[in-house]
Amino acid sequence: MPMHEWFSPRIPRSLRTTVPSDTLELPSVLRLRGPRPVRTAREHAAAKARVAGAHEDDVAEVVSELTTNVFVHGHPTSAVLVTTHTADGLFWVTVLARQRAVTLPQPVEEPDAESGRGLLLAHALTTAFRCERRQNGYQAFIAGFAVHP
């Protein structure tokens, strides 16, 4: 399947998203700022999920966890971007943020652990989930949710 790069000139090259060419829509991009960025991201992603036919409560919960994590562990002045699109029968949400150069986060095995519960929840509520490094110190949290007719 051919891939096409979608981007806006204002988005740093390391944050540009590649989407399959059979995608019916361009990705929605939300740059988080303001007094309630996690709430804004959660509401935005849930609204897009509702239109796409994905379970909006699951999307809202996962986006809330992921955006909270990037604000707690990320670079304090870095842009945080949330993108959404539908491809391959899934509703995709990507949270992009600059992170310290540490190992990629892993979900915890114990539910009582102090950290890692958000990733455990993300794995449980998604059809596909991964974390990956991008250029210039950015990290992507990518979650795919089943789309129901």
N, CA, C and O of each residue as an XYZ file, in Angstrom:
596
protein
N       0.834     -1.169      0.000
C       0.000      0.000      0.000
C       0.891      1.249      0.000
O       1.764      1.373      0.859
N       0.689      2.171     -0.942
C       1.510      3.374     -0.970
C       1.244      4.252      0.256
O       0.131      4.292      0.780
N       2.268      4.937      0.690
C       2.131      5.840      1.832
C       2.361      7.266      1.336
O       3.159      7.497      0.427
N       1.664      8.206      1.936
C       1.831      9.611      1.610
C       2.093     10.372      2.891
O       1.487     10.097      3.927
N       2.996     11.326      2.813
C       3.282     12.129      3.988
C       2.331     13.314      3.995
O       2.202     14.039      3.009
N       1.672     13.491      5.130
C       0.778     14.626      5.319
C       1.419     15.530      6.347
O       1.887     15.063      7.386
N       1.443     16.813      6.066
C       2.008     17.721      7.042
C       1.563     19.147      6.758
O       1.074     19.480      5.678
N       1.751     19.959      7.763
C       1.555     21.392      7.645
C       2.939     22.018      7.761
O       3.750     21.546      8.558
N       3.237     23.061      6.998
C       4.566     23.665      7.063
C       4.951     24.140      8.468
O       6.139     24.246      8.772
N       3.970     24.425      9.327
C       4.277     24.898     10.681
C       4.643     23.757     11.626
O       5.152     24.006     12.719
N       4.398     22.524     11.232
C       4.699     21.386     12.090
C       6.138     20.952     11.829
O       6.513     20.730     10.678
N       6.958     20.827     12.892
C       8.345     20.405     12.678
C       8.416     19.076     11.931
O       7.560     18.211     12.117
N       9.417     18.915     11.100
C       9.564     17.700     10.277
C       9.491     16.429     11.125
O       8.933     15.428     10.676
N      10.039     16.448     12.332
C      10.042     15.260     13.182
C       8.640     14.864     13.639
O       8.440     13.740     14.101
N       7.674     15.762     13.520
C       6.318     15.470     13.961
C       5.373     15.155     12.809
O       4.206     14.842     13.043
N       5.843     15.230     11.594
C       4.973     14.965     10.454
C       4.513     13.521     10.469
O       5.259     12.623     10.859
N       3.296     13.307     10.047
C       2.675     11.998     10.127
C       2.554     11.380      8.743
O       2.205     12.064      7.782
N       2.840     10.103      8.641
C       2.657      9.362      7.407
C       1.388      8.543      7.546
O       1.223      7.803      8.516
N       0.489      8.672      6.577
C      -0.782      7.951      6.629
C      -0.968      7.151      5.350
O      -0.484      7.560      4.294
N      -1.662      6.014      5.423
C      -1.905      5.224      4.220
C      -2.711      6.017      3.186
O      -3.533      6.861      3.541
N      -2.465      5.736      1.915
C      -3.142      6.484      0.851
C      -4.621      6.157      0.748
O      -5.360      6.903      0.107
N      -5.087      5.055      1.364
C      -6.513      4.754      1.313
C      -7.289      5.465      2.413
O      -8.484      5.223      2.585
N      -6.619      6.342      3.159
C      -7.293      7.112      4.190
C      -8.305      8.033      3.518
O      -7.991      8.694      2.528
N      -9.505      8.073      4.052
C     -10.568      8.861      3.448
C     -10.533     10.320      3.865
O     -11.209     11.155      3.265
N      -9.767     10.626      4.864
C      -9.730     11.988      5.367
C      -8.302     12.368      5.710
O      -7.473     11.503      5.994
N      -8.018     13.652      5.684
C      -6.731     14.111      6.190
C      -6.769     14.030      7.703
O      -7.834     14.184      8.302
N      -5.640     13.794      8.327
C      -5.628     13.738      9.780
C      -6.051     15.074     10.390
O      -5.784     16.140      9.836
N      -6.705     14.993     11.521
C      -7.029     16.170     12.304
C      -5.845     16.405     13.236
O      -5.386     15.475     13.900
N      -5.351     17.629     13.290
C      -4.195     17.940     14.134
C      -4.610     18.988     15.152
O      -5.157     20.033     14.799
N      -4.343     18.697     16.421
C      -4.644     19.618     17.506
C      -3.350     19.918     18.243
O      -2.702     19.004     18.753
N      -2.971     21.178     18.305
C      -1.796     21.583     19.089
C      -2.305     22.023     20.448
O      -3.128     22.933     20.550
N      -1.810     21.371     21.490
C      -2.321     21.625     22.827
C      -1.683     22.848     23.444
O      -0.463     23.008     23.449
N      -2.538     23.701     23.960
C      -2.117     24.863     24.729
C      -3.326     25.334     25.523
O      -4.420     24.792     25.366
N      -3.143     26.318     26.357
C      -4.259     26.824     27.149
C      -4.284     26.206     28.537
O      -3.419     25.402     28.884
N      -5.288     26.590     29.334
C      -5.309     26.178     30.732
C      -5.708     24.723     30.968
O      -5.390     24.174     32.023
N      -6.394     24.083     30.021
C      -6.855     22.708     30.211
C      -6.504     21.836     29.008
O      -7.399     21.363     28.308
N      -5.217     21.618     28.760
C      -4.841     20.900     27.534
C      -5.301     19.443     27.510
O      -5.673     18.943     26.448
N      -5.287     18.751     28.642
C      -5.698     17.353     28.658
C      -7.189     17.246     28.354
O      -7.610     16.389     27.577
N      -7.971     18.103     28.958
C      -9.420     18.108     28.702
C      -9.701     18.429     27.236
O     -10.549     17.793     26.609
N      -8.997     19.403     26.697
C      -9.174     19.770     25.290
C      -8.856     18.586     24.379
O      -9.614     18.296     23.454
N      -7.739     17.902     24.635
C      -7.356     16.742     23.823
C      -8.397     15.633     23.933
O      -8.782     15.038     22.927
N      -8.850     15.358     25.149
C      -9.838     14.301     25.382
C     -11.138     14.594     24.634
O     -11.675     13.718     23.957
N     -11.641     15.810     24.753
C     -12.902     16.181     24.096
C     -12.769     16.171     22.577
O     -13.679     15.727     21.877
N     -11.649     16.655     22.070
C     -11.412     16.683     20.626
C     -11.378     15.262     20.061
O     -12.052     14.967     19.074
N     -10.593     14.385     20.689
C     -10.464     13.012     20.206
C     -11.785     12.249     20.331
O     -12.131     11.468     19.444
N     -12.521     12.463     21.413
C     -13.811     11.783     21.594
C     -14.807     12.213     20.524
O     -15.564     11.386     20.015
N     -14.815     13.493     20.181
C     -15.718     13.986     19.131
C     -15.367     13.369     17.781
O     -16.257     12.966     17.032
N     -14.078     13.293     17.468
C     -13.650     12.676     16.212
C     -13.963     11.178     16.213
O     -14.343     10.632     15.178
N     -13.810     10.507     17.358
C     -14.114      9.078     17.470
C     -15.599      8.822     17.238
O     -15.969      7.859     16.566
N     -16.440      9.675     17.788
C     -17.896      9.540     17.622
C     -18.260      9.581     16.139
O     -19.061      8.769     15.676
N     -17.680     10.515     15.395
C     -17.948     10.640     13.962
C     -17.428      9.420     13.204
O     -18.065      8.947     12.263
N     -16.264      8.914     13.621
C     -15.641      7.777     12.933
C     -16.302      6.443     13.269
O     -16.148      5.472     12.528
N     -17.038      6.386     14.384
C     -17.674      5.139     14.779
C     -16.873      4.320     15.777
O     -17.158      3.140     15.980
N     -15.874      4.931     16.400
C     -15.102      4.255     17.444
C     -15.750      4.531     18.799
O     -16.532      5.472     18.934
N     -15.432      3.724     19.788
C     -15.999      3.880     21.130
C     -15.390      5.121     21.786
O     -14.237      5.099     22.216
N     -16.166      6.194     21.859
C     -15.613      7.473     22.287
C     -15.141      7.494     23.735
O     -14.209      8.230     24.059
N     -15.761      6.703     24.622
C     -15.310      6.674     26.017
C     -13.918      6.066     26.131
O     -13.088      6.559     26.896
N     -13.653      4.994     25.373
C     -12.320      4.382     25.379
C     -11.282      5.350     24.822
O     -10.192      5.494     25.375
N     -11.633      6.010     23.723
C     -10.714      6.986     23.121
C     -10.422      8.107     24.104
O      -9.265      8.489     24.281
N     -11.462      8.642     24.750
C     -11.282      9.733     25.707
C     -10.375      9.311     26.865
O      -9.509     10.077     27.286
N     -10.572      8.102     27.374
C      -9.764      7.615     28.497
C      -8.296      7.459     28.108
O      -7.406      7.881     28.846
N      -8.047      6.857     26.957
C      -6.664      6.640     26.516
C      -5.978      7.973     26.208
O      -4.834      8.181     26.614
N      -6.651      8.868     25.504
C      -6.061     10.170     25.180
C      -5.769     10.955     26.455
O      -4.738     11.620     26.552
N      -6.655     10.884     27.417
C      -6.432     11.557     28.696
C      -5.178     11.027     29.381
O      -4.363     11.807     29.874
N      -5.021      9.708     29.414
C      -3.832      9.104     30.028
C      -2.554      9.502     29.295
O      -1.564      9.883     29.921
N      -2.583      9.412     27.966
C      -1.380      9.698     27.184
C      -0.976     11.162     27.262
O       0.207     11.470     27.409
N      -1.942     12.067     27.167
C      -1.595     13.495     27.234
C      -1.156     13.888     28.639
O      -0.267     14.724     28.799
N      -1.763     13.298     29.647
C      -1.303     13.558     31.020
C       0.148     13.121     31.166
O       0.964     13.842     31.741
N       0.472     11.931     30.643
C       1.848     11.433     30.717
C       2.835     12.369     30.043
O       3.906     12.624     30.593
N       2.503     12.891     28.859
C       3.475     13.747     28.175
C       3.647     15.078     28.893
O       4.725     15.670     28.832
N       2.615     15.558     29.568
C       2.790     16.800     30.327
C       3.564     16.564     31.619
O       4.274     17.458     32.081
N       3.443     15.391     32.203
C       4.178     15.069     33.422
C       5.639     14.747     33.111
O       6.534     15.197     33.825
N       5.890     13.971     32.050
C       7.236     13.481     31.756
C       7.926     14.177     30.593
O       9.113     13.944     30.363
N       7.226     15.014     29.861
C       7.782     15.613     28.656
C       8.569     16.880     28.901
O       8.708     17.344     30.032
N       9.078     17.424     27.817
C       9.809     18.689     27.823
C       8.810     19.803     28.094
O       7.813     19.895     27.378
N       9.028     20.661     29.099
C       8.006     21.625     29.519
C       7.594     22.667     28.478
O       6.469     23.165     28.533
N       8.471     23.010     27.534
C       8.111     24.037     26.562
C       7.818     23.468     25.176
O       7.603     24.221     24.227
N       7.809     22.162     25.062
C       7.613     21.520     23.769
C       6.149     21.533     23.337
O       5.238     21.502     24.164
N       5.950     21.579     22.032
C       4.595     21.441     21.496
C       4.125     20.008     21.700
O       4.899     19.063     21.545
N       2.869     19.855     22.044
C       2.242     18.541     22.132
C       1.154     18.524     21.076
O       0.255     19.365     21.081
N       1.240     17.560     20.169
C       0.268     17.462     19.089
C      -0.529     16.176     19.231
O       0.015     15.124     19.565
N      -1.825     16.280     18.971
C      -2.705     15.113     18.951
C      -3.279     15.038     17.541
O      -3.927     15.977     17.079
N      -3.040     13.923     16.861
C      -3.594     13.742     15.521
C      -4.571     12.586     15.537
O      -4.401     11.628     16.291
N      -5.599     12.677     14.700
C      -6.565     11.590     14.548
C      -6.826     11.368     13.069
O      -6.854     12.315     12.283
N      -7.017     10.111     12.697
C      -7.438      9.776     11.342
C      -7.968      8.345     11.339
O      -7.734      7.583     12.278
N      -8.675      7.996     10.285
C      -9.218      6.653     10.132
C      -8.510      5.983      8.957
O      -8.411      6.554      7.871
N      -8.020      4.767      9.189
C      -7.346      4.004      8.133
C      -7.374      2.531      8.502
O      -7.321      2.177      9.680
N      -7.457      1.682      7.498
C      -7.409      0.236      7.686
C      -8.438     -0.266      8.693
O      -8.172     -1.209      9.439
N      -9.609      0.360      8.714
C     -10.680     -0.071      9.607
C     -10.483      0.309     11.056
O     -11.211     -0.170     11.925
N      -9.503      1.172     11.335
C      -9.256      1.619     12.707
C      -9.287      3.139     12.783
O      -8.988      3.832     11.810
N      -9.652      3.642     13.950
C      -9.561      5.062     14.261
C      -8.245      5.249     15.014
O      -8.058      4.689     16.094
N      -7.337      6.036     14.445
C      -5.994      6.208     14.991
C      -5.853      7.541     15.709
O      -6.304      8.575     15.217
N      -5.226      7.506     16.873
C      -4.875      8.713     17.616
C      -3.379      8.650     17.893
O      -2.869      7.637     18.370
N      -2.685      9.737     17.591
C      -1.260      9.828     17.883
C      -1.024     11.046     18.761
O      -1.488     12.143     18.451
N      -0.308     10.853     19.846
C       0.105     11.949     20.717
C       1.611     12.086     20.548
O       2.363     11.148     20.813
N       2.047     13.261     20.105
C       3.462     13.529     19.832
C       3.985     14.576     20.805
O       3.365     15.621     21.003
N       5.127     14.284     21.406
C       5.703     15.240     22.353
C       7.202     15.028     22.444
O       7.710     13.938     22.180
N       7.893     16.076     22.816
C       9.332     15.961     23.055
C       9.504     15.326     24.432
O       8.889     15.750     25.411
N      10.348     14.306     24.486
C      10.581     13.570     25.730
C      12.069     13.507     26.011
O      12.894     13.605     25.103
N      12.396     13.343     27.273
C      13.798     13.134     27.639
C      14.294     11.846     26.988
O      13.508     10.944     26.697
N      15.584     11.771     26.767
C      16.180     10.598     26.126
C      16.284      9.449     27.129
O      17.349      9.190     27.689
N      15.183      8.783     27.340
C      15.140      7.610     28.208
C      14.581      6.453     27.390
O      14.180      6.636     26.240
N      14.556      5.288     27.969
C      13.991      4.156     27.259
C      12.501      4.390     27.038
O      11.850      5.103     27.802
N      11.975      3.779     25.985
C      10.546      3.919     25.722
C       9.766      3.334     26.883
O      10.154      2.303     27.433
N       8.671      3.978     27.263
C       7.903      3.483     28.401
C       7.272      2.125     28.121
O       6.946      1.792     26.982
N       7.112      1.359     29.179
C       6.507      0.030     29.092
C       5.348     -0.046     30.074
O       5.408      0.571     31.138
N       4.293     -0.788     29.744
C       3.211     -0.958     30.722
C       3.704     -1.787     31.909
O       4.602     -2.618     31.768
N       3.118     -1.555     33.056
C       3.514     -2.292     34.260
C       2.814     -3.636     34.304
O       1.776     -3.837     33.675
N       3.393     -4.539     35.049
C       2.783     -5.855     35.246
C       1.868     -5.843     36.464
O       0.909     -6.613     36.531
N       2.159     -4.972     37.428
C       1.394     -4.920     38.666
C       0.484     -3.695     38.667
O       0.968     -2.574     38.507
N      -0.827     -3.886     38.845
C      -1.755     -2.757     38.838
C      -1.529     -1.755     39.966
O      -1.989     -0.618     39.864
N      -0.827     -2.143     41.051
C      -0.593     -1.238     42.175
C       0.682     -0.423     42.026
O       1.023      0.345     42.926
N       1.394     -0.567     40.916
C       2.647      0.166     40.704
C       2.386      1.661     40.618
O       1.284      2.090     40.274
N       3.411      2.455     40.934
C       3.281      3.910     40.935
C       3.205      4.518     39.537
O       2.592      5.570     39.358
N       3.810      3.879     38.556
C       3.777      4.428     37.207
C       3.567      3.298     36.206
O       3.778      2.127     36.522
N       3.151      3.662     34.996
C       2.943      2.671     33.948
C       1.512      2.191     33.816
O       1.198      1.440     32.892
N       0.633      2.610     34.726
C      -0.768      2.164     34.659
C      -1.481      2.722     33.432
O      -2.337      2.051     32.856
N      -1.138      3.933     33.031
C      -1.761      4.530     31.852
C      -1.475      3.721     30.596
O      -2.352      3.548     29.750
N      -0.249      3.225     30.475
C       0.100      2.406     29.315
C      -0.599      1.055     29.370
O      -0.994      0.517     28.335
N      -0.751      0.509     30.560
C      -1.488     -0.744     30.728
C      -2.937     -0.538     30.284
O      -3.506     -1.382     29.591
N      -3.519      0.573     30.682
C      -4.880      0.910     30.279
C      -4.967      1.106     28.767
O      -5.916      0.645     28.134
N      -3.979      1.788     28.189
C      -3.968      2.003     26.738
C      -3.923      0.673     25.998
O      -4.631      0.494     25.006
N      -3.106     -0.254     26.463
C      -3.035     -1.584     25.839
C      -4.374     -2.304     25.957
O      -4.791     -2.990     25.023
N      -5.042     -2.159     27.080
C      -6.302     -2.877     27.314
C      -7.457     -2.321     26.481
O      -8.333     -3.083     26.070
N      -7.480     -1.015     26.225
C      -8.626     -0.384     25.562
C      -8.460     -0.193     24.052
O      -9.383      0.276     23.387
N      -7.314     -0.545     23.515
C      -7.060     -0.325     22.089
C      -6.925     -1.646     21.337
O      -6.670     -2.698     21.922
N      -7.104     -1.553     20.027
C      -6.866     -2.700     19.153
C      -5.382     -2.794     18.816
O      -4.842     -3.890     18.665
N      -4.729     -1.648     18.698
C      -3.297     -1.580     18.405
C      -2.709     -0.422     19.203
O      -3.322      0.640     19.311
N      -1.518     -0.630     19.763
C      -0.878      0.431     20.541
C       0.635      0.251     20.480
O       1.144     -0.867     20.563
N       1.349      1.374     20.331
C       2.804      1.325     20.390
C       3.364      2.711     20.742
O       2.699      3.734     20.584
N       4.596      2.700     21.218
C       5.365      3.923     21.465
C       6.564      3.856     20.544
O       7.146      2.787     20.355
N       6.938      4.986     19.971
C       8.113      4.986     19.117
C       8.824      6.314     19.181
O       8.217      7.347     19.460
N      10.123      6.279     18.920
C      10.944      7.480     18.865
C      10.795      8.129     17.502
O      10.640      7.450     16.486
N      10.844      9.453     17.495
C      10.879     10.223     16.260
C      12.139     11.082     16.295
O      12.862     11.085     17.292
N      12.399     11.797     15.229
C      13.589     12.646     15.143
C      13.531     13.772     16.170
O      12.457     14.151     16.638
N      14.697     14.296     16.508
C      14.847     15.480     17.358
C      14.262     15.313     18.760
O      13.799     16.286     19.353
N      14.278     14.099     19.291
C      13.836     13.886     20.662
C      12.339     13.760     20.861
O      11.864     13.799     21.996
N      11.593     13.612     19.789
C      10.147     13.456     19.934
C       9.782     11.988     20.099
O      10.472     11.094     19.610
N       8.697     11.771     20.791
C       8.184     10.428     21.020
C       6.724     10.412     20.603
O       5.990     11.371     20.842
N       6.310      9.326     19.983
C       4.924      9.185     19.525
C       4.262      8.048     20.286
O       4.828      6.964     20.429
N       3.063      8.309     20.770
C       2.205      7.291     21.361
C       1.078      7.094     20.355
O       0.312      8.022     20.095
N       0.969      5.901     19.791
C       0.038      5.649     18.687
C      -0.972      4.594     19.136
O      -0.602      3.485     19.521
N      -2.253      4.961     19.080
C      -3.318      4.063     19.531
C      -4.343      3.886     18.427
O      -4.803      4.865     17.838
N      -4.704      2.638     18.143
C      -5.718      2.326     17.140
C      -6.937      1.699     17.808
O      -6.804      0.782     18.618
N      -8.110      2.189     17.470
C      -9.363      1.730     18.057
C     -10.249      1.144     16.963
O     -10.289      1.664     15.848
N     -10.957      0.068     17.280
C     -11.875     -0.547     16.325
C     -12.985      0.441     15.963
O     -13.471      1.188     16.811
N     -13.372      0.429     14.695
C     -14.466      1.269     14.213
C     -15.663      0.369     13.999
O     -15.566     -0.655     13.322
N     -16.792      0.749     14.575
C     -18.023     -0.041     14.468
C     -18.995      0.676     13.542
O     -19.120      1.900     13.595
N     -19.685     -0.086     12.691
C     -20.628      0.544     11.754
C     -21.800      1.198     12.459
O     -22.674      1.767     11.806
